[in-house]
């Protein structure tokens, strides 16, 4: 009968409306979940104290992040005691009632991964909002005994969602809504002006939702306006939320009355031609009904497709706020084109990365690990997380944190089931952080090595020093240790990359270089030679050798008398592969002949040069004074000649090895 047809048509249209509303609601909630995850990622590794100390900077960043999503009202971060650490208010604050509900729901053991709160009215601004919240994880705080470390929550505008639902109405008087499974309204059309009361526990719809029924029809009196309605409902996959669409009895009966009036108005004239045109009229009515159903289904498809495109666009915009590379791949791993962010970072062209060519930009040592994790993520539907080295457009490798998530598959009419799903991901360049960590490891090893080396040299100095009295012994040891300290100081100024030979000599001979060393007659020591960068391993032995020569000259040679002079000349001879340093004394006490026995200073000089540098010292005792020619292999003396410091080489090698 026509009345049955009217009820069936109403049920069909309402089921289509509920499906379209569920698609829209799912996109909205998934977008809010992504935003909560992004806020949590921004704070990952920070303790509560660090967040408080950087509150202005982090608060501004949070407000900017939330501003990219038009449905958001505010965002908040609470510590494990419920104290506000951070907020990014746009129009409202998290009021006490919403805060208590979120906190109580998430701190209990076995809480839902994502919590959706009831609609509340802000006490200050008067705006309506409901919360989407998750437990905070990955902080820098000491672990809590119960594992609870606070909450990250954002507040959503239900009125803006209601305006979106209004575009899905199949008929002007219909009602479309988002509801929690406990019967509380989240958004509704007509748009909510006040928090709506929950459905009675005795209603058919409330009982169906409590039982977790995925989809169906119910009827009953509304708890909001007292109107009897036929209602279609659809559960959002993975969420404690339903989309519902309802039409009141009067509207359904009105459609039936209109159909009856039309039939009665044409019934009498139609009797004349009933036998001839009956079949044609029936077929035409069927085609029109089919066309209407097709049009309604097409409207729902377009609405779902539009919601999907908007969700993907919001995710890309959100990722581009903090990521260096944003990309999309099919579930199979194939990358479609265009990918402008990938092209800008890697320098690959579409023809190079399309399909599986993008793998050429991944470091060969990281490809197997990344492929294994991708297979595990796509198989389980969980987010993909990894750290890989990605080739930059400049040819170098950049360390990147990678995270990707699937875009949920749509209804079969919109996205065929045999088509692979789409994943959207982002790379964050953390190379500066990894370089800093490698540099810190190198410096710790270098400090340990230098400290042990210095202590070993000091021990040798003490063991080899001989003196006739305690005072002489102390003076000798202090002089040699001071020579080591001066060499250390020169090396430290150059960050242990080497020491300039002239600077090293000036440090040892400073008392004899200035005019004050000999009044108006000028300095006692003259230095001459080209720039030579001495390696850290050679700086200390050379400094000790010059110290022994200077000590001998002060006690017995040219520096023991006012008219004595010392000239120090040096040259690097690449052809012979040696560095020559000539120490020449003049004007000192006459030297009759070489000493019959080698003194302790001579033994220290010879041992230092021969054992530590592979060189030698030739002593020539002339009547005018001592001439000492020091010869050392260039390979043992020269520092880095290609401009790359030892530290930077160690850092680069450490990063290449992962």
Secondary structure as the mmCIF struct_conf table of DSSP 4:
data_model
#
loop_
_struct_conf.conf_type_id
_struct_conf.id
_struct_conf.beg_label_comp_id
_struct_conf.beg_label_asym_id
_struct_conf.beg_label_seq_id
_struct_conf.end_label_comp_id
_struct_conf.end_label_asym_id
_struct_conf.end_label_seq_id
HELX_RH_AL_P HELX_RH_AL_P1 UNK A 2 UNK A 42
TURN_TY1_P TURN_TY1_P1 UNK A 43 UNK A 45
HELX_RH_AL_P HELX_RH_AL_P2 UNK A 48 UNK A 53
TURN_TY1_P TURN_TY1_P2 UNK A 54 UNK A 54
HELX_RH_AL_P HELX_RH_AL_P3 UNK A 55 UNK A 66
TURN_TY1_P TURN_TY1_P3 UNK A 67 UNK A 68
TURN_TY1_P TURN_TY1_P4 UNK A 70 UNK A 71
STRN STRN1 UNK A 72 UNK A 78
TURN_TY1_P TURN_TY1_P5 UNK A 80 UNK A 81
BEND BEND1 UNK A 82 UNK A 82
STRN STRN2 UNK A 84 UNK A 87
BEND BEND2 UNK A 90 UNK A 91
HELX_RH_AL_P HELX_RH_AL_P4 UNK A 96 UNK A 107
BEND BEND3 UNK A 108 UNK A 108
TURN_TY1_P TURN_TY1_P6 UNK A 109 UNK A 110
BEND BEND4 UNK A 113 UNK A 114
STRN STRN3 UNK A 115 UNK A 116
HELX_LH_PP_P HELX_LH_PP_P1 UNK A 117 UNK A 119
STRN STRN4 UNK A 120 UNK A 121
TURN_TY1_P TURN_TY1_P7 UNK A 123 UNK A 125
STRN STRN5 UNK A 128 UNK A 135
BEND BEND5 UNK A 138 UNK A 138
BEND BEND6 UNK A 140 UNK A 141
HELX_LH_PP_P HELX_LH_PP_P2 UNK A 142 UNK A 144
TURN_TY1_P TURN_TY1_P8 UNK A 145 UNK A 146
BEND BEND7 UNK A 147 UNK A 147
STRN STRN6 UNK A 151 UNK A 156
HELX_RH_AL_P HELX_RH_AL_P5 UNK A 158 UNK A 166
TURN_TY1_P TURN_TY1_P9 UNK A 167 UNK A 168
BEND BEND8 UNK A 170 UNK A 171
TURN_TY1_P TURN_TY1_P10 UNK A 172 UNK A 173
STRN STRN7 UNK A 175 UNK A 180
TURN_TY1_P TURN_TY1_P11 UNK A 181 UNK A 182
BEND BEND9 UNK A 183 UNK A 183
STRN STRN8 UNK A 185 UNK A 189
BEND BEND10 UNK A 190 UNK A 190
HELX_LH_PP_P HELX_LH_PP_P3 UNK A 191 UNK A 192
BEND BEND11 UNK A 193 UNK A 194
HELX_LH_PP_P HELX_LH_PP_P4 UNK A 195 UNK A 200
TURN_TY1_P TURN_TY1_P12 UNK A 201 UNK A 202
BEND BEND12 UNK A 203 UNK A 203
HELX_RH_AL_P HELX_RH_AL_P6 UNK A 204 UNK A 210
TURN_TY1_P TURN_TY1_P13 UNK A 211 UNK A 212
STRN STRN9 UNK A 215 UNK A 221
TURN_TY1_P TURN_TY1_P14 UNK A 223 UNK A 225
STRN STRN10 UNK A 228 UNK A 235
HELX_LH_PP_P HELX_LH_PP_P5 UNK A 236 UNK A 236
TURN_TY1_P TURN_TY1_P15 UNK A 237 UNK A 238
BEND BEND13 UNK A 239 UNK A 240
STRN STRN11 UNK A 241 UNK A 248
HELX_RH_AL_P HELX_RH_AL_P7 UNK A 249 UNK A 272
TURN_TY1_P TURN_TY1_P16 UNK A 273 UNK A 273
HELX_RH_AL_P HELX_RH_AL_P8 UNK A 274 UNK A 322
BEND BEND14 UNK A 324 UNK A 324
STRN STRN12 UNK A 325 UNK A 330
TURN_TY1_P TURN_TY1_P17 UNK A 331 UNK A 332
BEND BEND15 UNK A 333 UNK A 333
STRN STRN13 UNK A 335 UNK A 335
BEND BEND16 UNK A 337 UNK A 337
HELX_RH_AL_P HELX_RH_AL_P9 UNK A 340 UNK A 346
HELX_RH_AL_P HELX_RH_AL_P10 UNK A 350 UNK A 353
TURN_TY1_P TURN_TY1_P18 UNK A 354 UNK A 354
STRN STRN14 UNK A 355 UNK A 355
TURN_TY1_P TURN_TY1_P19 UNK A 356 UNK A 356
HELX_RH_3T_P HELX_RH_3T_P1 UNK A 357 UNK A 361
STRN STRN15 UNK A 362 UNK A 362
HELX_RH_AL_P HELX_RH_AL_P11 UNK A 364 UNK A 380
TURN_TY1_P TURN_TY1_P20 UNK A 381 UNK A 381
HELX_LH_PP_P HELX_LH_PP_P6 UNK A 382 UNK A 383
STRN STRN16 UNK A 384 UNK A 391
TURN_TY1_P TURN_TY1_P21 UNK A 393 UNK A 394
BEND BEND17 UNK A 395 UNK A 395
STRN STRN17 UNK A 397 UNK A 407
TURN_TY1_P TURN_TY1_P22 UNK A 412 UNK A 414
BEND BEND18 UNK A 415 UNK A 415
TURN_TY1_P TURN_TY1_P23 UNK A 417 UNK A 418
BEND BEND19 UNK A 419 UNK A 419
HELX_LH_PP_P HELX_LH_PP_P7 UNK A 420 UNK A 421
STRN STRN18 UNK A 422 UNK A 429
HELX_RH_AL_P HELX_RH_AL_P12 UNK A 431 UNK A 464
BEND BEND20 UNK A 468 UNK A 469
HELX_RH_AL_P HELX_RH_AL_P13 UNK A 470 UNK A 493
TURN_TY1_P TURN_TY1_P24 UNK A 494 UNK A 496
BEND BEND21 UNK A 497 UNK A 497
STRN STRN19 UNK A 499 UNK A 500
HELX_RH_AL_P HELX_RH_AL_P14 UNK A 501 UNK A 509
HELX_RH_3T_P HELX_RH_3T_P2 UNK A 510 UNK A 512
TURN_TY1_P TURN_TY1_P25 UNK A 513 UNK A 513
BEND BEND22 UNK A 514 UNK A 514
HELX_RH_3T_P HELX_RH_3T_P3 UNK A 515 UNK A 517
BEND BEND23 UNK A 518 UNK A 518
HELX_RH_3T_P HELX_RH_3T_P4 UNK A 519 UNK A 521
BEND BEND24 UNK A 524 UNK A 524
STRN STRN20 UNK A 525 UNK A 529
STRN STRN21 UNK A 533 UNK A 534
HELX_RH_AL_P HELX_RH_AL_P15 UNK A 536 UNK A 555
TURN_TY1_P TURN_TY1_P26 UNK A 556 UNK A 556
BEND BEND25 UNK A 557 UNK A 557
HELX_RH_3T_P HELX_RH_3T_P5 UNK A 558 UNK A 560
BEND BEND26 UNK A 561 UNK A 561
TURN_TY1_P TURN_TY1_P27 UNK A 562 UNK A 563
STRN STRN22 UNK A 565 UNK A 573
TURN_TY1_P TURN_TY1_P28 UNK A 574 UNK A 577
STRN STRN23 UNK A 578 UNK A 586
BEND BEND27 UNK A 587 UNK A 589
BEND BEND28 UNK A 593 UNK A 593
BEND BEND29 UNK A 596 UNK A 597
HELX_RH_AL_P HELX_RH_AL_P16 UNK A 600 UNK A 613
BEND BEND30 UNK A 614 UNK A 614
STRN STRN24 UNK A 616 UNK A 622
TURN_TY1_P TURN_TY1_P29 UNK A 623 UNK A 624
STRN STRN25 UNK A 625 UNK A 633
HELX_RH_AL_P HELX_RH_AL_P17 UNK A 634 UNK A 637
STRN STRN26 UNK A 638 UNK A 638
BEND BEND31 UNK A 641 UNK A 643
HELX_RH_AL_P HELX_RH_AL_P18 UNK A 646 UNK A 656
TURN_TY1_P TURN_TY1_P30 UNK A 657 UNK A 657
#
